[in-house]
Amino acid sequence: MSLSKSIKTISTIGVLLALAICYAAAQHIRIKNNQFYTDNGKRIWLNGVNTPWNKWNDFGGDFDRDWWNNHFQILRSNGINCTRVWISCNGNGAVKTGPRGVT
């Protein structure tokens, strides 16, 4: 298997695994009358940050699950309830899509 295909495969698996973990552990947020609510009907205010990476291009190379778990716990303990994670720094680890899906 070529390095390029290996990177794509690992990236795809990583993204799918991250999504599955997040879906299993996360609350669902609903929108009603331009306001956000949790599954149990409690109104929620989004308080978020940007999380670019731990090490340059984590998801395209040296992903550290323990660092990310710890980072999300720190955010949560400080009242942060959402974050935007930068999946790719330079495109090497990015999931590429085309008309037939993931390429």
Secondary structure, DSSP 8 states (H G I E B T S, - for coil): --HHHHHHHHHHHHHHHHHHHHHHH----EEETTEEE-TTS-B----EEEE--SSTTGGGS---HHHHHHHHHHHHHTT--EEEE---SSSTT---EETTEE-
